[in-house]
Amino acid sequence: MAKGLISATGLAVDRLTGTIAVTELFGGPQGTGRVALILPRTSTPVTGLAVTSPAAIELRDGALYVARNAFVLSPEGAPQPVGTLTVATLKGLGARMTAVD
């Protein structure tokens, strides 16, 4: 069981390495969202990629696809359909991520 996650909204598992990627809606240093990685046989996230308001996440062929800006409000407080996609690659043992978009 992982600890230290804030408002997890999705996860993806690398079947080859066992690394788990978790989207956190309010995670990260500024609390605006991130993707955290949890390595096999550990329970604490080791790294993160800042992603604003992340939601869904998918892992395919070594790339992470992350829906972001999933929770953006209008000045009146209504949700807006402004979601975008971030593609990130995993490096090494899954301890680092690099956004490519």
Backbone torsions as a table, in degrees:
resi	resn	phi	psi	omega
1	MET	NA	131.8	179.9
2	ALA	-82.1	151.7	176.7
3	LYS	-131.0	159.8	178.2
4	GLY	85.1	10.5	178.1
5	LEU	-90.1	146.6	179.8
6	ILE	-121.1	117.4	175.7
7	SER	51.6	58.1	178.0
8	ALA	-62.6	133.8	-178.9
9	THR	-117.0	-14.7	179.8
10	GLY	-170.0	164.1	176.2
11	LEU	-149.2	156.6	175.9
12	ALA	-140.7	145.4	-177.2
13	VAL	-120.3	130.8	173.4
14	ASP	-81.2	111.4	-175.9
15	ARG	-65.5	-26.9	-179.5
16	LEU	-76.8	-42.2	-175.2
17	THR	-104.7	-19.9	-175.7
18	GLY	83.1	3.2	177.5
19	THR	-66.6	136.8	179.0
20	ILE	-110.0	129.7	174.4
21	ALA	-107.1	130.1	-176.3
22	VAL	-125.8	131.0	172.7
23	THR	-87.3	135.5	178.3
24	GLU	-121.4	113.6	-175.9
25	LEU	-58.3	-39.8	-178.3
26	PHE	-119.1	22.4	-179.0
27	GLY	-81.9	-178.4	178.1
28	GLY	88.6	169.1	-175.6
29	PRO	-59.6	-37.6	-179.6
30	GLN	-94.1	-3.2	-179.9
31	GLY	72.8	21.2	-178.6
32	THR	-101.6	-1.8	177.0
33	GLY	121.5	153.1	177.4
34	ARG	-165.2	168.6	167.3
35	VAL	-109.0	123.1	179.3
36	ALA	-105.5	146.5	176.1
37	LEU	-110.8	137.0	176.0
38	ILE	-121.4	117.3	-177.9
39	LEU	-78.9	158.2	179.1
40	PRO	-55.5	143.4	177.4
41	ARG	62.3	23.7	173.4
42	THR	-127.9	164.8	-179.6
43	SER	-126.1	2.7	-178.5
44	THR	-118.7	132.4	176.8
45	PRO	-57.6	138.3	-176.3
46	VAL	-102.8	-19.8	-177.3
47	THR	-158.6	171.8	177.8
48	GLY	-157.3	155.8	175.8
49	LEU	-117.6	120.8	-179.6
50	ALA	-64.9	123.9	178.6
51	VAL	-141.5	121.6	-177.2
52	THR	-69.9	125.3	176.6
53	SER	46.4	60.3	-179.6
54	PRO	-74.0	151.5	178.7
55	ALA	-129.5	-99.3	-176.8
56	ALA	-73.4	152.9	178.3
57	ILE	-144.0	143.6	178.1
58	GLU	-142.2	144.9	178.1
59	LEU	-118.7	125.6	179.6
60	ARG	-150.1	127.7	176.7
61	ASP	51.7	42.4	176.1
62	GLY	80.8	2.9	179.2
63	ALA	-115.7	140.6	174.4
64	LEU	-99.6	131.2	176.1
65	TYR	-111.0	120.5	-174.0
66	VAL	-124.7	123.0	172.0
67	ALA	-76.3	128.6	-178.8
68	ARG	-129.4	172.3	-174.4
69	ASN	55.6	38.1	-177.4
70	ALA	-78.4	-15.4	-175.8
71	PHE	-134.2	79.6	179.0
72	VAL	-121.2	126.6	-177.5
73	LEU	-99.8	148.4	173.2
74	SER	-75.1	169.8	176.3
75	PRO	-57.1	-24.8	178.7
76	GLU	-85.7	-5.9	178.7
77	GLY	94.8	7.1	179.5
78	ALA	-90.4	143.8	176.5
79	PRO	-61.8	147.6	178.6
80	GLN	-118.6	145.7	178.4
81	PRO	-84.8	72.4	-175.7
82	VAL	-120.2	20.3	-177.5
83	GLY	-59.6	148.4	178.0
84	THR	-135.5	175.5	-177.0
85	LEU	-119.2	132.7	171.2
86	THR	-112.1	134.3	175.0
87	VAL	-111.8	128.4	-179.9
88	ALA	-127.7	149.6	176.5
89	THR	-107.6	145.8	174.9
90	LEU	-90.4	139.3	-179.6
91	LYS	-118.5	143.8	175.9
92	GLY	61.0	-129.7	-178.5
93	LEU	-86.7	16.2	-179.8
94	GLY	90.1	10.5	-178.1
95	ALA	-87.5	-5.8	179.8
96	ARG	-136.3	147.6	175.2
97	MET	-129.6	148.0	175.9
98	THR	-132.1	124.6	176.7
99	ALA	-74.9	140.8	-177.3
100	VAL	-118.6	10.0	-179.8
101	ASP	-110.5	NA	NA
